[in-house]
Amino acid sequence: MKQFNLTHAHLLSLVPTEPEWKIDWKAIWILWPELPALDSCPQDPIHHAEGDVGLHTRMVAEALVALPDWRALDEVARGLLFWAAILHDIGKPATTRVEEDGRISARNHARVGTQMARQLLYEAGSPFAWRESLCGIISEHLVPFWLIEKANAQRQAIISSWRCRPDYLCLHAQADTLGRICADQQGVLDNIALARETFKDYGCFTTPFAFANAASRVSYFEKPDRDPHYAAFEGFRCKVTVMSGLPGAGKDRWIQTHRPDLPMISLDNIRAELKAPATGNQGRVIQAARERAREHLRVGQDFVWNATNISRQLREKSLKLLRDYNAEVEIIYLEPTVERLFAQNQNRVSAIPAKALLGLMQKLEPPQNWEAHNVVREVVN
C-alpha cells in the first residue's frame, strides 16, 4: 500500500507569511514528483514567452503573494489561493501536445489538473471543503480570461459561481496573468477586471447565484435555455437516495443505519445475480439497474440506488433518469480518511486490490450541489 506521509499542516506551514512573504521553493518543489515535472513541460511562446510550466508556476505564485488583495485575506483564504497557484497547471505535462502547425497546446489541462490536485490533497489529509474549493479554482481558472467575450456570459458566470468563489477565481486569474510574459498582458488583465464586474452584475461575485429553489437550480444546469430566475415546481412523485463513494467508504453501513426499510438497487448485488465481473464492460449490469429503477419510479416508490458513482460521468445518466420521472434526488457522499478507506476496503468481502483503489481515487469527482436537489457529504477529515 502507498504511504501517505505529507500532511495538510505541512502544506499550510509553507504558505508565505509577513513580514517577508518569502516562498520556500526548495521545500515546495520536493513535495510531489508532479511539481519537478513542470520544469520540463514546454508552453506556447505566444502566451508564455517566459518558458516552461515550472517557471510560469513560480512566477504566478510570486505575483500572487505580492498582491495587496491576497495579503489582506484571512489565513485560510491565503493558503487556499497560494496552493491553487502552485497546482493550477499541474495537468499540463499530461495534456501538452505539439499541433500540426507547430503550436503547443494543453487542452483539458484544467480538468486533468483538477483530478490530480484532488488526489494529492486527499492523500495529504486536506479538509474536504478547502480541497474542493481549491479544485474548483483549478477547474475554472481559464474562465475570467474569456468570460466577457462569450455570448452566454451570464450562464457561464452563474455556473462558475457554483463551482468556486468568483472573487477568489478572479484574484487567481490576475496572478496567473502577471506571472507570464505575453504581448497582450494588459488586455487579459482588462478582461479579468470586466469578468469581476460581470460576476457582480449577476449577484454571484462572493457567493453562488441564488436560485428560487433546488428544482430551479438542478433544471438550470441541465437545460441550457433555462431562465435562472425561473421558479420550478417541486411536486415530486418520490424520493431517491443515491449513494456515492469509493469502495470501502461505508455505503452499505450507511444504508443499514439510515435507510434500512427502503428497497435498494445495488450494482454489486446485480453483478452477483448475473455472475458478471466487477471489471470490464458493465453495460448489462447498468441496464438491469436502470430497469429496476424504472419499476420503482413508475409507481412512485422511494428507494436507494447503491453504487460507487464516483465521477460525474457515472452519475449523469442515472440522475437524469430519476429527474425524468420527477423524483426528488438526494446524493449521499461518503469520504473517510485515506488510511481508513484502505483499511475498510481490506475488510470488505468484495475487497479490491490497493492498486485498483488508487486508480479509482484518481477518477474521484465528488458530487456537486447542482447535480441533485440535496447533496449530503459525510466526510472524515
FENKATA-V709140 format. One record per residue. RES is the residue in three letters. SS is DSSP state (h for helix, s for strand, l for the rest). OMEGA is omega in degrees with one decimal (NA if undefined). BURIAL is + if it has 9 or more other ideal C-beta (glycine too) atoms within 8 Angstrom, else -. Layout:
RES:SS:OMEGA:BURIAL, RES:SS:OMEGA:BURIAL
This chain:
MET:l:178.7:-, LYS:l:177.9:-, GLN:l:-178.6:-, PHE:l:-173.3:+, ASN:l:-178.1:-, LEU:l:-179.8:+, THR:l:177.3:-, HIS:h:178.9:+, ALA:h:178.4:-, HIS:h:177.1:+, LEU:h:-178.6:+, LEU:h:179.7:-, SER:h:-179.0:-, LEU:l:176.2:-, VAL:l:-177.5:+, PRO:l:179.3:-, THR:l:178.1:-, GLU:l:5.7:-, PRO:l:-174.3:-, GLU:l:-175.6:-, TRP:l:-175.5:+, LYS:l:178.7:-, ILE:l:178.0:+, ASP:l:-174.8:-, TRP:h:179.6:-, LYS:h:-179.8:-, ALA:h:-178.0:-, ILE:h:-171.0:+, TRP:h:178.5:-, ILE:l:-176.6:-, LEU:l:-177.6:-, TRP:l:176.8:-, PRO:h:179.1:-, GLU:h:-179.7:+, LEU:h:176.2:+, PRO:h:178.7:+, ALA:h:178.8:+, LEU:h:-175.9:+, ASP:h:180.0:+, SER:h:-179.5:-, CYS:l:-177.2:+, PRO:l:176.7:-, GLN:l:178.4:+, ASP:l:-175.5:-, PRO:l:179.3:-, ILE:l:-179.7:-, HIS:l:-175.9:-, HIS:l:179.7:+, ALA:l:178.7:-, GLU:l:177.5:+, GLY:l:-170.7:-, ASP:l:-176.6:+, VAL:h:179.1:+, GLY:h:178.5:+, LEU:h:178.1:+, HIS:h:-179.6:+, THR:h:179.7:+, ARG:h:178.6:+, MET:h:179.1:+, VAL:h:-179.6:+, ALA:h:178.3:+, GLU:h:179.0:+, ALA:h:179.1:+, LEU:h:-176.5:+, VAL:h:179.7:+, ALA:h:-176.6:-, LEU:l:177.2:+, PRO:h:-179.6:-, ASP:h:176.6:-, TRP:h:-178.8:+, ARG:h:-178.6:+, ALA:l:-179.8:-, LEU:l:174.6:+, ASP:l:-172.8:-, GLU:h:-179.4:-, VAL:h:-178.7:-, ALA:h:177.7:+, ARG:h:179.4:+, GLY:h:179.3:+, LEU:h:-177.6:+, LEU:h:178.1:+, PHE:h:-178.8:+, TRP:h:171.5:+, ALA:h:177.7:+, ALA:h:-179.7:+, ILE:h:-171.0:+, LEU:h:-168.6:+, HIS:l:180.0:+, ASP:l:-176.2:+, ILE:l:177.9:+, GLY:l:-176.0:+, LYS:h:179.5:+, PRO:h:-178.7:+, ALA:h:-173.8:-, THR:h:-176.0:+, THR:l:-179.5:+, ARG:s:171.8:-, VAL:s:-177.5:-, GLU:l:-178.2:-, GLU:l:-179.5:-, ASP:l:178.5:-, GLY:l:177.9:-, ARG:l:178.6:-, ILE:s:179.2:+, SER:s:177.0:-, ALA:l:-178.9:+, ARG:l:178.5:-, ASN:l:-178.1:-, HIS:h:178.2:+, ALA:h:179.6:+, ARG:h:-179.9:+, VAL:h:179.9:+, GLY:h:177.4:+, THR:h:-178.8:+, GLN:h:177.6:+, MET:h:180.0:+, ALA:h:-179.8:+, ARG:h:-178.9:+, GLN:h:-179.3:+, LEU:h:-177.5:+, LEU:h:173.3:+, TYR:h:179.5:+, GLU:h:179.9:+, ALA:l:179.2:+, GLY:l:177.8:+, SER:l:178.6:+, PRO:l:-174.6:-, PHE:h:-176.0:+, ALA:h:178.1:-, TRP:h:-179.3:+, ARG:h:-176.6:+, GLU:h:173.8:+, SER:h:178.0:+, LEU:h:179.6:+, CYS:h:176.3:+, GLY:h:177.2:+, ILE:h:179.3:+, ILE:h:-177.0:+, SER:h:-176.0:+, GLU:h:-165.8:+, HIS:l:177.8:+, LEU:l:-172.4:-, VAL:h:-177.5:+, PRO:h:-179.1:+, PHE:h:-172.2:+, TRP:h:-173.9:+, LEU:h:-173.9:+, ILE:h:-179.1:+, GLU:h:-176.9:-, LYS:l:177.5:-, ALA:l:-179.0:-, ASN:l:-176.2:-, ALA:h:-179.8:+, GLN:h:-178.8:+, ARG:h:-179.8:+, GLN:h:179.5:+, ALA:h:-179.5:+, ILE:h:-179.9:+, ILE:h:-179.4:+, SER:h:-178.7:+, SER:h:176.5:+, TRP:l:179.1:+, ARG:l:179.1:+, CYS:l:174.4:+, ARG:l:-176.9:+, PRO:h:178.4:+, ASP:h:175.0:+, TYR:h:-179.7:+, LEU:h:-178.8:+, CYS:h:176.4:+, LEU:h:175.6:+, HIS:h:-178.5:+, ALA:h:177.0:+, GLN:h:178.1:+, ALA:h:179.3:+, ASP:h:179.4:+, THR:h:178.5:+, LEU:h:-178.1:+, GLY:l:177.3:+, ARG:l:174.3:+, ILE:l:-179.6:-, CYS:l:-175.1:+, ALA:l:-173.6:-, ASP:l:-175.8:-, GLN:h:-178.5:+, GLN:h:177.7:-, GLY:h:178.0:-, VAL:h:177.6:+, LEU:h:176.6:+, ASP:h:177.5:-, ASN:h:179.9:+, ILE:h:177.5:+, ALA:h:178.0:-, LEU:h:175.8:+, ALA:h:176.8:+, ARG:h:-178.7:+, GLU:h:178.9:-, THR:h:176.9:+, PHE:h:179.4:+, LYS:h:-178.9:-, ASP:h:-178.3:-, TYR:l:174.1:+, GLY:l:-177.6:-, CYS:l:-178.6:+, PHE:l:-178.6:+, THR:l:179.7:-, THR:l:175.6:-, PRO:l:176.3:-, PHE:l:-176.2:+, ALA:l:175.0:-, PHE:l:-178.2:+, ALA:l:179.1:-, ASN:l:-176.4:+, ALA:h:179.8:+, ALA:h:177.5:+, SER:h:179.8:+, ARG:h:-178.5:+, VAL:h:-179.7:+, SER:h:-178.3:+, TYR:h:-179.9:+, PHE:h:-179.0:+, GLU:h:-172.2:-, LYS:l:-174.6:-, PRO:l:-175.9:-, ASP:l:-175.6:-, ARG:l:174.2:+, ASP:l:-177.6:-, PRO:l:-178.3:+, HIS:l:-179.3:-, TYR:l:177.9:+, ALA:l:-176.3:-, ALA:l:177.8:+, PHE:l:-176.6:-, GLU:l:177.2:-, GLY:l:-174.6:-, PHE:l:-179.5:+, ARG:l:179.3:-, CYS:s:-179.8:+, LYS:s:-179.2:+, VAL:s:176.3:+, THR:s:-179.2:+, VAL:s:179.5:+, MET:s:178.0:+, SER:s:179.0:+, GLY:l:179.5:+, LEU:l:174.5:+, PRO:l:-177.5:+, GLY:l:-178.8:+, ALA:l:178.7:+, GLY:l:-176.6:+, LYS:h:179.8:+, ASP:h:-179.7:-, ARG:h:179.6:-, TRP:h:-179.2:+, ILE:h:179.5:+, GLN:h:-178.2:-, THR:h:-169.1:-, HIS:h:-179.1:-, ARG:l:-172.2:+, PRO:l:-173.3:-, ASP:l:-178.8:-, LEU:l:172.5:+, PRO:s:-175.3:-, MET:s:170.2:+, ILE:s:-176.5:+, SER:s:177.9:-, LEU:h:177.4:+, ASP:h:-179.9:+, ASN:h:179.4:-, ILE:h:176.2:+, ARG:h:179.6:+, ALA:h:179.9:-, GLU:h:-177.1:-, LEU:h:-175.0:+, LYS:l:-179.1:-, ALA:l:178.4:+, PRO:l:179.8:-, ALA:l:179.4:-, THR:l:179.7:-, GLY:l:-177.2:-, ASN:l:-178.3:-, GLN:l:-175.8:-, GLY:h:-178.1:-, ARG:h:-179.6:+, VAL:h:-178.6:+, ILE:h:178.6:+, GLN:h:178.3:-, ALA:h:179.0:+, ALA:h:-179.3:+, ARG:h:178.3:+, GLU:h:178.3:-, ARG:h:177.1:+, ALA:h:179.5:+, ARG:h:178.9:+, GLU:h:177.6:-, HIS:h:-175.8:+, LEU:h:-178.4:+, ARG:h:-178.0:-, VAL:l:178.0:-, GLY:l:-178.4:-, GLN:l:172.2:-, ASP:l:176.8:-, PHE:s:179.0:+, VAL:s:174.9:+, TRP:s:-173.1:+, ASN:s:177.1:+, ALA:l:-178.9:+, THR:l:177.4:+, ASN:l:-172.2:+, ILE:l:178.4:+, SER:l:-179.9:+, ARG:h:-179.7:+, GLN:h:178.8:-, LEU:h:-177.0:+, ARG:h:-165.7:+, GLU:h:-176.0:-, LYS:h:-179.8:-, SER:h:-179.6:+, LEU:h:178.0:+, LYS:h:177.4:+, LEU:h:-179.0:+, LEU:h:179.6:+, ARG:h:179.0:+, ASP:h:178.0:-, TYR:l:177.1:+, ASN:l:176.0:-, ALA:s:169.7:+, GLU:s:-173.4:+, VAL:s:170.5:+, GLU:s:176.0:+, ILE:s:175.7:+, ILE:s:-179.7:+, TYR:s:-179.5:+, LEU:s:178.4:+, GLU:s:172.3:+, PRO:l:172.7:+, THR:l:179.7:-, VAL:h:-179.1:+, GLU:h:-179.7:-, ARG:h:178.7:+, LEU:h:-178.9:+, PHE:h:179.0:+, ALA:h:-179.0:+, GLN:h:176.6:+, ASN:h:-180.0:+, GLN:h:-178.3:-, ASN:l:179.4:-, ARG:l:176.1:+, VAL:l:-179.2:-, SER:l:-179.3:-, ALA:l:175.7:+, ILE:l:179.6:+, PRO:l:-179.7:-, ALA:h:179.5:+, LYS:h:179.4:-, ALA:h:178.6:-, LEU:h:175.2:+, LEU:h:178.2:+, GLY:h:177.9:-, LEU:h:177.0:+, MET:h:-180.0:+, GLN:h:-178.9:+, LYS:l:-172.8:+, LEU:l:172.3:+, GLU:l:-179.3:+, PRO:l:-179.1:+, PRO:l:179.8:+, GLN:l:-172.9:+, ASN:h:-179.0:-, TRP:h:-175.7:+, GLU:h:-176.5:+, ALA:l:180.0:+, HIS:l:176.4:+, ASN:s:177.9:+, VAL:s:-180.0:+, VAL:s:-179.7:-, ARG:s:174.5:-, GLU:s:-171.5:+, VAL:s:175.4:-, VAL:l:179.8:-, ASN:l:NA:-
